[in-house]
Amino acid sequence: MSNANGTSINGTSNGASSGTASLFGYDPNFPFAIVAVALFTFTAGLHIFQYIKNKTWFFYMMMIGIFMEMIGYWARAISVKNKNSQGASMIWYFFIMLGPSFLAAGCYMTFGRIIYWVTPESRRGFRHLWIPARFMALLFLFWDMVAFLVQVLALLIVFSNVYKTNQDPARMEKQVDMAYNILRVGFVMQICVFGIFALLALRFMFVSKQWRYDWPEGGSHDWRRMAWVITGASILIAIRALYRTLEFTINQGKNYIASHEWCFYVFDSLLLLLVLIAFNCVHPGSYMPHEYCTIRHQFKKPGFRRDPTVKLGQETSAGYSRVAAIPPPLAVPAMASMTSHPPAGFSDPWANRINTPNEI
């Protein structure tokens, strides 16, 4: 961040001409900016194709974040070429700074649906998940949006002071310092939310093995690949938030992170690019059933979860080692169609089932 004299507020020179305001704490490299534009545009285009092809409508939060990143890097390239463009500077700073909040929201929403997809109803409570399934995504989304609004407030204060003409430099620096403190609070909140989410996600990966015979498609491990991608993405976004926190913490001309462009590309651009590429390779629409990819929450209704690939009486051939893998909605209609005297040799797979009451 810099004042109207082309000098960064943290004391570093940004190479801006006198009388202009710039959001760079260094002299930016235009070829690097173009490479970043090309990479983010390519992965964004692939995400658009996958989003429409797979009809992954619930993934809209992630798509918003992807669009913000792509537009942000386009605006950044324009700002690098023309440092006097205040509009481009505000767009890139705002979008690149806030885009990861929507990427994180996409991770929370996807993981919440995975839980409903692979977890039996009796295992969706506090005892097994620490946070009941119906509150998992909502809770993290709420705190993610709180951190997002805190950062928006801070950036509005920054923009209203940096580009304001005829303002006392001392007053402007005081206002910007206050905005930086608010911004740090937002990033620290994000780090805490990401950390708690990653902890719960890692725990779920191990706890879910308790009901591995109830996993979709006869115990398929495909969903775990997607869950690991979500967990890794949350860790990368948390590292990026830590980098941003340090960027606004060290001032007085001693902030190496804020005054060197390679730090931005390594700890911000590269990490988020890896997140987007990971979701290109393991896209939710290619793994999750369509019923879990819609915006509606039909999958939260009791009795919704079932495995359509396993039919009554075929649990052994499908790889199930216990009859509890056959959901009641599949067994009950079959029983209802029979007479009071079942055929010889018929064995009811639910006769010895132990019903576990749903947890709160």
Helices and strands as residue ranges (DSSP letters): H 30-53, G 57-59, H 60-81, H 86-118, G 121-123, H 126-129, H 133-162, H 169-207, G 208-214, H 216-219, H 222-247, H 261-264, I 265-270, H 271-281, H 284-287, G 290-292, G 298-300, G 323-325, H 328-336
